[in-house]
Amino acid sequence: MNFLVRWLIDWPRRVAGHLGWLAPLFARVTVGWVFLWSGWGKLHSLPQVTENFIGWGISFPQLLAPFVSGVEFFGGLFLLVGLLTRLSAGALGITMIVAIASAKWAQVDSLETLLGFDEFEYLALFLWLAIASAGPLSVDHWLQRWFDRRSDQRLRRTPRVGSASSGFSGQ
């Protein structure tokens, strides 16, 4: 019995521990690629996107169509490389909420329908990325390590009050 428990629980946990970098990388690259190209397409067809926004009843469509298109393009680009991941995922998640509320809500007749929308699935991934962050294979991770090292170096160089190197003897 103990062998079975170890095989069914411990072994997958150990394997997953070695692959912790893979899930955020895969999620970022997948949705980053989708939204990079979705935003690119919208940026190159803004009149049609604006008309769609008008049809969906979105306020200020002339302003929001290029804004949302840019959020999708740059958010996708940033997710691809793992830069500003939490901010990008949050902005794209809000975009998905608005898309569901404005363009899809009339089709919702059950929880199953809502959960079946691509936008809802993207929202789940964006929520996870906003909480879990980019993972170790990302610009965010590299920048955090760089800032941490600089901060540590500054702390080591700062003389303490009362130490011989500070010129203050405490008297």
Sequence and secondary structure as in RCSB ss.txt:
>XXXX:A:sequence
MNFLVRWLIDWPRRVAGHLGWLAPLFARVTVGWVFLWSGWGKLHSLPQVTENFIGWGISFPQLLAPFVSGVEFFG
GLFLLVGLLTRLSAGALGITMIVAIASAKWAQVDSLETLLGFDEFEYLALFLWLAIASAGPLSVDHWLQRWFDRR
SDQRLRRTPRVGSASSGFSGQ
>XXXX:A:secstr
 HHHHIIIIIHHHHHHHHTTTHHHHHHHHHHHHHHHHHHHHHHTTHHHHHHHHHHTT SSHHHHHHHHHHHHHHH
HHHHHHTSSHHHHHHHHHHHHHHHIIIIIGGG  SHHHHHHSHHHHHHHHHHHHHHH S SSSHHHHHHHHHHHH
HHHHHHHS  TTSGGGT    
